[in-house]
Amino acid sequence: MSVLKANCPSCAAPIEFQKGSTIVLVCPFCRSAVARTDRGLEDLGRVAEIVDSESPLKIGLKGMFKDQRFELTGRAQNRHELGGVWDEWYATFGNGWVGWLAEAQGKFYLTFYQPLPQGAQLPAFESLQLGESLPQIPNATPLMVTEKGTATAVAADGEIPYKLEPNERSNYADLSGQGNSFGTIDYSMNPPWVFVGQQVTLAEIGLGDAKSVKREAQKVAAKGMGCPNCGGALTLTAPDKAERVTCPYCNSLLDVNKGNLSWLKSLAPKPDAPQFVLPIGAEGTFKDNTKFKVIGAVVRSVTVEGIQYFWHEYLLYNPMIGFRWLTHSDNHWSFVEPINPADVVSVGTSISFNGQNFRIFQDAPATVQFVQGEFYWRVEQGETVRAIDFVNAPLMLSQEITNNEMNWSAGVYMTNAEIEKAFNITDLPKPWSVAPNQPFTGGFYIKYGFAMLALLFIVAIFMLPFSSSSTVLNETVTLQPTTSVTTPQTVFSKQFELKGMRNVRITANAPVSNAYADLDIDLINEQSQEVESVNVPIEYYSGSDSDGAWTEGSTTQDATLSALPAGKYTLKVAGTWQKFNEPLNVSVKVEQNVSRGVNFCCAFVLLALLPIFGLIRKFTFESRKWSESMFSGGSS
């Protein structure tokens, strides 16, 4: 590969264009952007020094993507119109590919130029809508617009494959697709150029061993900064990323411009706004043993039906990961991470994410009331975004929408104990009410109760083969006519034998019709002469009326006794019956080991109390939660 050697047209220093695709090279001696044209070299003007950051990337690093080796040969730095800068690293591949590795807020996106199909046209920048799908861009999954804005080229280094002009402003649109797909439309070209790729980790592209650059000198310089309003000493945790910082001494909101501070205005907290629980600078360890530092805190509010509700948000920072949030509302906590907007699917007023359905909870303008610490965007008191929350405990998905940007985040509920452990603190204020994404903790009792009921059914089914009844007496006796309906007639059965530890059921049948018979039956133990007595009333009536035929009662009734001592027994049947002047034939049957289901029913009722109580608690819990929702009347 040939290397173009020349002299810088600004300072005459020797420069080299190493890559054939390089259009602009930043002179390492005078910082001039030197463009290569067919007529020679052109001085485009001087570019600013790269704003130092703790990025693990640097020019000259080599990595691997899809089995192809690449090298980072250039770096462009752009400023967002709302503040903050992001880096775009120029990656040249051995097979001729040219890619861009964008780095913003701890995330990395590798993209490549994607030509559009013949005849395909993109919407004009002004007509782009957030959330709009762009099927004309070839990609495995459809890409949707998640941000549109204007970038300013502020710095560069190394070799750049396009004509970078210092301080040039250009419109762009960022796109997201499922499966970490990512894209950008560059509207500085006509027609616009499209770059498509995906979000990646450094490990996935062979740069997992890259470490954040330590810049102790910059940190020392940051410690020496003073508030331009009161002179108080300030320390910035992320000086390369900070756009706003508040003075802890005079509550001034300061603008950060490459380490230079300028006073904007004094902040006045709401008199009824509570104090921040976590101080700026506190360090907490969260999942995967990742340590974050609290670098900023915000009081935000929404107004619903004339009532203003406040909550706190803490900005967390880790140089290798970027920014996260910790929200604090009614003393409930959630750890919040950004998610890919394209992975969220709308289903009416609900959404679906990662196979879970989320129900809408709130849709209201959220306003910044007060800030402390430092922030990666130009936060303003009174700044308002549309905030929509969707709930499936312990997760809450939140969408924040401005005129030019749409962001999604996922907050997972954390208990006070988890927050205290993360920050090594104690005695956090106890939560009140129920948080939107607070999970119900009594589910164990519901599951345990239903599991016990299932076990009861299994045992009952298993015991059925062992509970077959046996008939020990089946006899018909005759009660002779008497002189009065109140005069009983008595008869004895033949002798039979009962086994111990088994229940006894006595069944009597009498052919009464529109009459009754009242039978007192004694079970007499022939050895001990002990008597167990039961009453078996029998009545049966039938007829017809305007509604048709009807019946009442039965000619057969039974009574059951608990287990009796084993031995020989005789039945004594004493009866009175309505048609006393006629003989009455009574069939009696004695059975043992009869399956009645009484014990089963009692056990079922007792065991059912636990899950029923749990379900009542869950219903009450969910009712309290959704009573706070703007959509409490919606279906779940």
C-alpha positions in Angstrom: 0.0 0.0 0.0 1.5 3.3 -1.0 1.9 6.1 1.5 1.4 9.7 0.3 4.1 11.9 1.9 3.8 15.7 1.7 4.3 18.9 3.6 1.6 20.6 5.6 0.4 23.7 3.7 0.1 25.6 6.9 3.3 24.9 8.8 5.3 22.9 6.1 5.9 20.0 8.5 6.1 16.6 7.0 2.8 14.7 7.0 1.8 11.2 5.7 -1.5 9.9 4.4 -1.2 6.3 5.5 -4.6 5.0 4.2 -5.9 5.2 0.7 -9.3 6.2 1.9 -8.1 9.1 3.9 -9.5 12.5 2.7 -8.4 14.7 5.6 -5.4 14.4 7.9 -4.9 16.5 11.0 -1.3 17.8 11.1 0.2 16.7 14.4 2.3 19.9 14.5 -0.1 22.8 13.9 -3.5 21.0 14.3 -4.5 22.1 10.7 -7.0 20.0 8.9 -5.3 19.1 5.6 -7.5 17.9 2.8 -6.2 15.8 -0.1 -7.6 16.8 -3.5 -6.8 16.0 -7.1 -4.9 19.3 -7.3 -2.8 18.8 -4.2 -3.3 19.7 -0.5 -5.8 22.1 0.9 -5.6 23.8 4.3 -9.2 23.6 5.8 -8.3 25.5 9.0 -7.2 24.6 12.4 -9.2 22.2 14.6 -9.3 22.3 18.3 -7.5 19.9 20.6 -9.4 16.7 21.3 -11.2 17.0 24.6 -9.5 14.5 26.8 -11.7 11.8 28.2 -11.3 8.5 30.0 -12.0 6.6 26.8 -10.2 3.2 26.5 -9.8 3.8 22.8 -6.8 5.5 21.1 -5.4 5.8 17.6 -3.4 2.8 16.6 -5.5 0.2 18.5 -6.1 -3.0 16.5 -9.2 -5.1 16.8 -11.3 -7.8 15.1 -14.9 -7.7 13.7 -16.5 -10.6 11.8 -13.1 -12.2 11.4 -11.6 -9.1 9.8 -8.8 -7.1 11.4 -9.1 -3.3 11.7 -7.1 -0.4 13.1 -8.3 2.9 14.6 -6.6 5.5 12.4 -8.6 8.7 13.1 -10.8 10.4 15.6 -13.5 13.0 15.1 -15.2 14.8 18.0 -18.6 16.3 17.6 -20.6 18.5 19.9 -24.3 17.9 20.5 -26.5 21.0 20.2 -27.8 20.5 23.8 -24.2 20.0 25.1 -21.8 17.2 25.4 -19.4 15.7 22.9 -19.1 12.2 21.4 -16.3 10.6 19.6 -16.3 8.8 16.2 -13.3 6.6 15.6 -12.3 5.9 12.0 -11.6 2.1 11.6 -9.8 0.8 8.5 -10.0 -2.9 7.7 -7.4 -5.1 6.0 -10.0 -6.2 3.4 -10.8 -2.6 2.4 -13.8 -2.0 4.6 -14.1 1.5 6.2 -16.1 1.7 9.4 -16.9 4.2 12.1 -16.8 3.3 15.8 -18.9 5.8 17.7 -18.5 6.2 21.4 -21.1 8.0 23.5 -21.9 7.8 27.2 -20.1 4.5 27.6 -21.7 2.8 24.6 -20.0 1.8 21.4 -21.6 1.6 17.9 -19.8 0.2 14.8 -21.4 1.3 11.5 -20.6 1.1 7.8 -21.8 3.1 4.8 -25.0 1.5 3.5 -26.1 2.5 -0.1 -29.8 2.8 -0.6 -31.6 0.6 -3.2 -32.1 2.3 -6.6 -35.0 4.7 -6.5 -35.2 4.7 -2.7 -35.5 8.2 -1.1 -35.2 9.2 2.5 -37.5 11.8 4.1 -36.2 15.3 4.4 -34.6 16.1 7.8 -37.4 18.6 8.7 -40.1 16.0 8.1 -38.5 13.2 10.1 -40.7 12.0 13.0 -39.5 10.4 16.2 -40.5 6.7 16.2 -40.9 6.7 12.4 -39.8 3.5 10.7 -37.6 3.7 7.6 -38.1 0.5 5.7 -36.2 1.9 2.7 -32.9 1.4 4.5 -31.7 -2.2 4.0 -31.3 -4.0 7.3 -32.1 -7.3 8.9 -34.7 -5.5 11.2 -36.5 -2.2 10.5 -34.8 0.9 11.8 -36.7 3.6 13.6 -35.8 7.3 14.3 -34.9 7.8 17.9 -33.0 11.2 17.7 -32.6 14.0 15.3 -30.3 16.9 15.8 -27.4 19.1 14.7 -23.8 18.3 15.3 -20.8 20.6 15.3 -17.4 19.3 14.3 -15.2 20.6 17.1 -12.0 18.5 17.0 -10.2 15.7 15.2 -7.0 13.7 15.2 -5.3 11.3 12.8 -6.7 10.5 9.4 -10.4 11.1 8.4 -12.1 9.6 5.4 -14.3 12.7 4.6 -13.8 16.4 4.2 -14.0 17.6 7.8 -14.2 21.3 8.2 -13.7 22.8 11.7 -16.9 24.1 13.3 -19.0 22.8 10.4 -22.6 22.1 11.5 -24.5 19.2 10.1 -27.9 17.6 10.6 -28.1 13.9 11.5 -30.7 11.3 12.6 -29.9 8.3 14.8 -31.8 5.1 14.2 -32.4 2.0 16.3 -33.5 -1.6 15.4 -34.1 -4.8 17.2 -31.1 -6.9 18.2 -28.9 -3.9 18.9 -29.1 -2.7 15.3 -28.0 0.9 14.9 -27.8 3.5 12.2 -27.2 7.1 11.4 -28.3 9.4 8.6 -25.8 12.1 7.7 -27.8 15.0 6.2 -24.7 17.0 5.4 -24.6 15.1 2.1 -27.1 15.4 -0.7 -28.5 12.9 -1.0 -28.0 11.9 2.6 -25.6 9.1 3.5 -26.7 6.2 5.6 -24.4 4.2 8.0 -25.8 1.0 9.4 -24.3 -1.4 12.0 -24.9 -2.4 15.6 -24.1 -1.6 19.2 -21.1 -3.6 20.3 -18.9 -4.2 23.4 -15.2 -3.7 23.3 -14.8 -7.5 24.0 -16.9 -8.3 20.9 -14.6 -6.3 18.6 -11.3 -7.6 20.1 -10.6 -4.6 22.3 -11.7 -6.0 25.6 -8.3 -5.5 27.1 -8.4 -1.7 26.4 -8.2 0.3 29.6 -9.4 3.7 30.5 -6.7 6.3 30.1 -5.6 7.9 33.4 -5.3 11.6 33.4 -4.2 12.7 36.8 -3.1 16.2 35.6 -6.6 16.9 34.4 -8.1 15.8 37.6 -5.7 18.0 39.6 -6.7 20.9 37.4 -10.3 20.2 37.9 -9.9 20.3 41.6 -8.4 23.8 41.3 -11.5 25.3 39.6 -13.4 27.9 41.5 -17.0 29.0 41.3 -17.1 32.3 39.3 -19.9 33.5 41.5 -18.6 32.9 45.0 -15.1 31.6 44.5 -15.8 28.2 46.2 -13.5 25.3 45.1 -15.2 22.8 42.8 -14.2 19.3 41.8 -15.6 17.6 38.7 -15.8 13.8 38.6 -16.2 13.7 34.8 -14.7 17.0 33.6 -14.5 15.8 30.0 -18.2 15.0 29.9 -19.7 17.6 32.2 -21.9 20.3 30.6 -23.5 21.7 33.8 -22.4 21.8 37.4 -23.9 23.4 40.5 -21.9 25.1 43.1 -22.5 23.5 46.5 -21.8 26.8 48.3 -24.0 29.3 46.6 -26.4 27.1 44.6 -25.3 28.7 41.3 -25.9 26.8 38.0 -22.6 26.9 36.0 -21.9 26.1 32.4 -18.8 23.9 31.8 -16.9 24.6 28.6 -13.8 22.5 28.4 -13.0 23.1 32.0 -13.9 26.8 31.9 -16.8 27.7 34.1 -19.3 30.5 33.5 -22.2 31.6 35.8 -25.7 31.1 34.5 -28.1 31.8 37.4 -28.8 31.0 41.0 -31.0 28.1 41.8 -33.8 28.3 44.4 -35.1 25.0 45.6 -38.8 24.6 46.2 -39.6 25.2 49.9 -41.5 22.0 50.2 -39.0 19.9 48.3 -37.3 17.3 50.5 -33.5 17.1 51.0 -31.4 14.7 49.0 -30.8 11.4 50.9 -27.6 10.5 49.1 -24.8 13.1 49.0 -22.8 14.0 45.8 -19.7 11.9 45.7 -21.3 8.8 47.4 -20.1 5.5 45.9 -22.3 2.5 45.6 -21.7 -1.1 44.3 -24.4 -2.6 42.2 -25.0 -5.7 40.2 -22.0 -7.5 38.7 -19.9 -5.8 41.5 -19.8 -2.5 39.4 -19.1 0.6 41.4 -20.8 3.9 40.5 -20.3 7.4 42.0 -23.2 9.8 42.5 -22.2 12.9 40.5 -25.5 14.7 40.2 -29.0 14.9 41.7 -32.2 16.3 40.3 -35.6 17.1 41.8 -38.3 16.5 39.2 -42.1 16.7 39.5 -45.3 16.1 37.7 -48.7 17.7 38.2 -51.8 15.5 38.1 -55.2 17.0 38.8 -53.7 20.1 40.3 -51.4 18.2 42.7 -47.7 18.3 42.3 -45.7 15.2 43.0 -41.9 15.3 43.6 -39.2 12.7 43.2 -35.4 12.6 43.1 -33.1 11.2 40.5 -29.4 10.5 41.2 -26.9 10.5 38.2 -24.4 7.7 38.6 -21.1 7.5 36.7 -18.5 4.8 36.0 -15.8 5.8 33.5 -15.8 2.3 31.8 -19.6 2.0 31.6 -21.0 5.5 31.5 -24.1 6.9 33.2 -26.9 5.2 35.1 -29.7 6.6 37.2 -31.1 5.9 40.7 -34.6 7.2 41.3 -36.0 7.9 44.7 -39.8 8.4 45.1 -41.8 8.1 48.4 -38.7 6.5 49.7 -38.8 3.7 47.1 -35.7 3.1 44.9 -35.1 2.0 41.3 -31.9 1.4 39.4 -32.3 2.7 35.9 -30.5 1.7 32.7 -31.0 2.8 29.1 -32.5 0.2 26.7 -32.9 0.0 22.9 -36.1 1.8 21.8 -36.5 -0.6 18.9 -36.9 -3.5 21.4 -40.1 -1.9 22.8 -43.2 -2.9 20.9 -46.5 -0.9 21.3 -49.7 -2.9 21.9 -52.4 -0.3 22.3 -51.9 1.5 25.5 -49.5 -1.2 26.7 -46.1 -2.3 25.5 -44.1 -5.5 25.2 -40.4 -5.8 26.0 -38.3 -9.0 26.1 -41.4 -11.1 26.0 -43.1 -9.3 28.9 -46.1 -7.0 28.7 -46.1 -3.7 30.5 -49.2 -1.7 31.5 -49.2 2.1 31.2 -49.1 3.8 34.6 -48.5 7.5 33.9 -48.2 10.0 31.0 -47.4 13.5 32.1 -44.9 16.3 31.6 -42.0 15.9 34.0 -40.3 19.2 35.0 -36.8 19.8 36.5 -37.2 21.7 39.8 -33.7 21.8 41.3 -30.3 20.3 40.5 -27.0 19.6 42.4 -23.7 18.3 41.1 -22.6 17.8 37.5 -24.5 16.6 34.4 -23.6 15.4 30.9 -26.3 17.6 29.2 -27.2 21.3 29.6 -29.8 20.8 32.3 -32.0 23.8 33.1 -34.4 24.5 36.0 -37.8 24.3 34.4 -36.7 21.9 31.7 -39.7 19.7 30.7 -40.0 16.4 28.9 -43.0 14.1 28.3 -42.6 11.1 30.6 -44.6 7.9 30.0 -44.2 5.0 32.5 -45.2 1.4 31.9 -45.1 -1.2 34.7 -44.6 -4.9 35.1 -43.1 -5.2 38.6 -40.3 -5.2 39.5 -39.6 -3.4 36.2 -40.7 0.0 35.0 -40.1 1.1 31.5 -40.0 4.8 31.0 -40.1 6.8 27.7 -38.9 10.4 27.7 -39.7 12.5 24.6 -38.5 15.9 23.6 -38.9 17.6 20.2 -35.8 15.9 18.8 -35.1 12.9 21.0 -36.8 9.8 22.3 -35.2 7.7 25.0 -36.3 4.5 26.7 -35.0 3.2 30.1 -35.7 0.3 32.4 -35.8 0.7 36.1 -35.7 -2.3 38.5 -37.1 -1.9 42.0 -34.6 -2.0 44.8 -35.4 -2.4 48.5 -34.0 -0.1 51.2 -31.8 -3.0 52.4 -30.2 -3.3 48.9 -29.5 0.4 48.7 -28.0 0.4 52.2 -25.8 -2.5 51.3 -24.8 -0.9 48.0 -23.7 2.4 49.7 -22.7 0.9 53.1 -25.2 3.2 54.9 -28.0 2.6 57.5 -31.3 4.0 58.6 -32.7 5.0 55.2 -36.2 6.5 55.5 -38.9 3.8 55.3 -41.0 3.8 52.2 -44.7 4.7 52.3 -47.6 3.8 49.9 -46.8 1.4 47.1 -44.4 2.1 44.3 -45.5 1.6 40.7 -42.9 -1.2 40.1 -42.8 -2.5 43.6 -43.3 -6.3 43.5 -45.7 -8.1 45.7 -43.7 -10.1 48.3 -46.4 -12.4 49.5 -46.4 -14.5 46.3 -44.5 -17.3 48.2 -47.6 -18.0 50.4 -49.9 -18.1 47.4 -47.6 -20.6 45.6 -46.9 -22.6 48.7 -50.7 -22.8 49.5 -51.6 -23.9 46.0 -48.7 -26.4 46.1 -50.1 -27.9 49.3 -53.6 -28.1 47.8 -52.1 -29.9 44.8 -50.3 -32.3 47.1 -53.6 -32.9 48.9 -55.3 -33.9 45.6 -52.3 -36.2 44.8 -52.5 -37.9 48.1 -56.3 -38.3 47.8 -56.0 -39.8 44.4 -53.2 -42.1 45.6 -55.3 -43.3 48.5 -58.4 -44.1 46.4 -57.3 -47.7 45.7 -56.8 -48.3 49.4 -60.1 -46.9 50.5 -62.6 -49.4 48.9 -65.5 -50.1 51.2 -66.7 -53.6 52.4 -70.3 -54.6 53.2 -70.6 -56.5 56.5 -74.4 -56.6 56.7 -77.1 -56.4 54.0 -80.5 -57.4 55.5 -84.2 -56.6 55.2 -86.2 -56.4 58.4 -90.0 -55.9 58.8 -91.6 -53.6 61.3 -95.0 -54.9 62.2 -98.1 -52.6 62.4 -98.6 -50.8 65.7 -101.6 -49.2 67.4 -100.3 -45.6 67.2 -98.1 -43.5 65.1 -96.0 -42.7 68.2 -95.6 -46.3 69.3 -92.2 -47.7 68.1 -91.7 -51.1 66.8 -88.4 -52.9 67.3 -86.5 -55.5 65.4 -83.0 -57.0 65.6 -80.7 -57.9 62.7 -78.5 -60.9 62.5 -75.0 -60.8 64.0 -72.1 -59.4 62.0 -68.4 -58.6 62.6 -66.7 -55.2 62.5 -63.0 -54.6 62.1 -61.2 -52.0 64.1 -59.8 -48.6 62.9 -62.4 -48.3 60.1 -65.4 -46.1 59.9 -69.0 -47.5 59.7 -71.8 -46.4 57.5 -75.4 -47.6 58.2 -77.8 -47.2 55.2 -81.5 -47.7 55.6 -84.1 -47.9 52.8 -87.9 -47.8 53.4 -90.5 -47.8 50.6 -92.5 -44.8 51.9 -94.5 -42.7 49.6 -95.9 -39.3 50.6 -95.1 -40.5 54.1 -92.3 -40.7 56.6 -90.5 -43.2 58.8 -88.2 -42.4 61.7 -85.6 -45.0 62.5 -83.5 -45.1 65.7 -80.7 -47.6 65.1 -78.5 -49.0 67.8 -75.2 -50.7 67.1 -74.7 -53.2 70.0 -71.3 -54.7 70.8 -72.1 -58.3 71.8 -69.0 -58.6 74.0 -69.0 -55.3 75.9 -72.7 -54.5 75.4 -71.7 -50.9 74.5 -74.2 -49.2 72.3 -73.7 -46.6 69.6 -76.9 -45.0 68.4 -77.8 -43.1 65.3 -81.1 -41.6 64.0 -82.0 -42.2 60.3 -85.1 -40.2 59.3 -86.7 -41.2 56.0 -89.4 -39.2 54.1 -90.4 -39.0 50.5 -93.2 -36.9 48.9 -94.2 -36.3 45.3 -96.9 -34.6 43.4 -97.6 -32.1 40.7 -98.7 -28.5 40.5 -98.9 -25.7 37.9 -95.1 -25.9 37.5 -95.2 -29.7 36.8 -94.2 -32.8 38.8 -92.1 -32.5 41.9 -90.5 -34.7 44.5 -89.0 -34.1 47.9 -86.9 -36.3 50.1 -85.7 -39.8 49.5 -86.5 -43.4 50.4 -82.8 -44.0 51.4 -80.8 -42.2 54.1 -77.6 -43.1 55.9 -75.5 -42.2 58.9 -71.8 -42.7 59.6 -69.9 -43.5 62.7 -66.2 -43.2 63.4 -64.1 -46.3 63.9 -65.4 -48.7 66.5 -63.6 -51.5 68.5 -63.4 -54.7 66.5 -65.9 -57.4 67.5 -69.3 -58.9 66.8 -72.3 -56.5 66.6 -76.1 -56.6 66.2 -78.4 -53.8 64.9 -81.4 -52.9 66.9 -83.9 -51.0 64.7 -86.7 -49.1 66.4 -89.0 -47.3 64.1 -92.2 -45.2 63.9 -93.9 -44.5 60.6 -96.8 -42.5 59.3 -98.8 -45.5 58.0 -98.4 -47.3 61.3 -101.3 -49.7 60.6 -99.3 -51.3 57.7 -96.1 -53.3 58.0 -92.9 -51.5 56.9 -90.0 -53.4 55.2 -86.7 -51.7 56.0 -83.5 -52.7 54.2 -80.4 -52.0 56.3 -76.8 -52.2 55.1 -73.6 -51.8 57.1 -70.4 -50.9 55.4 -66.9 -50.3 56.6 -63.9 -48.2 55.3 -66.3 -45.8 53.5 -64.7 -42.9 51.6 -66.8 -39.9 52.6 -64.5 -37.0 51.7 -65.1 -35.1 55.0 -61.5 -35.2 56.0 -60.5 -34.2 52.5 -62.9 -31.3 52.6 -61.7 -30.1 56.0 -58.1 -30.3 54.9 -58.9 -28.5 51.7 -60.7 -25.7 53.5 -57.8 -25.3 56.0 -55.1 -25.4 53.3 -57.1 -23.0 51.1 -57.0 -20.3 53.8 -53.3 -19.6 53.1 -53.5 -18.9 49.3 -56.9 -17.1 49.7 -55.4 -14.8 52.3 -52.4 -14.3 50.0 -54.7 -13.5 47.1 -56.6 -11.0 49.2 -53.4 -9.3 50.2 -52.2 -9.3 46.6 -55.5 -7.8 45.4 -55.3 -5.1 48.1 -51.6 -4.4 47.3 -52.3 -4.0 43.5 -55.4 -1.9 44.2 -53.4 0.5 46.3 -50.7 0.6 43.6 -53.0 1.3 40.7 -55.1 3.8 42.6 -52.1 6.1 42.1 -52.1 5.6 38.3 -53.5 8.0 35.8 -54.9 4.9 34.1 -56.4 3.1 37.1 -59.5 2.3 35.2 -57.6 0.5 32.4 -57.6 -3.2 32.0 -54.7 -5.3 33.0 
